Amino acid sequence: MKRLILLAAFLLQTGIATAQIRASTVDRPCEASRRDVARNGAIVLGTGGYTYDRFVADRRFCERDEFTEPAFVPSRDSQSCFIGYRCRTSNPLWDR
């Protein structure tokens, strides 16, 4: 029983610590964020303040009904850094 409680406390603590870490494009050079997207295929990055988004290397990392849209974000060395793509869904209300 004591081991179970210790294990639960450990897992809870490590889960909280990992949830707090998110790289921000604003604090990094453009090339570093671009490289992370290309290397991981899909990654969530902060884009300033409390905002974040999911960026992908190409269409393979989107759902079947999604398309890619070029993603430009602020970075330490550029106001408009192309780092990859965002997955977007086609909204019938916008297509009218």
N, C-alpha and C positions, 0 to 999 in steps of 0.2 A: 504494500500500500504506500509506504514511504517513497519507494522508487517511482511509482506511478505519479505521485504528486510532484516530485522533482522533475520528472520528464515533462509533465504538462507545463510546469513553470518555465522550463528551458525553451520549449517549443513556442510558447506564447511570447516570451521575450525576444527570441530571434525573429519571429514573424513581424513584430512591431518595428524592430530595428531595420529590417530590410524594406519595409513599406515606406519608410521615410526618405529613402535615397532615390533621387531622380536627377539626372544630369540636366542642366539648363543650357539652351543654345546661346543665351545672352552672355554667359560667363566663359564660353569656349570659342576658340577660333572656328571659322566656318568649316574648314577642312576636317577638323576633328569630328564634328557632328555628321558631316557627309560620309566620312569613313565608317562611323558607327552604324549608320543606316545601311550602307552597302554590306558591311560585314555581318550584321545580324539579320538582314532581310526585312525585319519589322521591329520597331522599337518605339517606346513612349519617351518623349523628351519634353522638359519644361520649356516654355517659350517666353517666360517673363512673369514675375509676380506669382499668382496662383493659377496661371493658365498652362495647359499642356495639350499635346496631341499625339496621335500615333502616326508615324512616318514609315513608309515602305520603300523598298528598293525598286520594285516593279509590280505589275499586275498580279503575279503569282501569289502575292501575300494579301490579296483582297478576296472578299466573298464573290460568289458567282454573279450576283446581280449588281456588283459595284464596278466602277471604272476609276482610273487614276487621274489625279489632278496635280499639276506641278506644285511643290511646296516650297515657299520662300519664307524664311524666318530671320529675325534679327540675331546677329552673332556679335562676338567681341570685336571683330574686325570688318564687319559689313552690316549695313541696315537691311539688306535684302539678299540673303544667302540661299541659293538653291541647294537643298540637302536631299531631295528625293521626291516622293509623292505622298499624297493623302488618298485614302480610299473614299469614294463618294458614291451614294446611291442616287439613282434617277428618281426624282420626285415628280409624280404626275401633275401636281398643282403648279409647278414651275414650268412645265412644258407646254402650257396653254398659250 
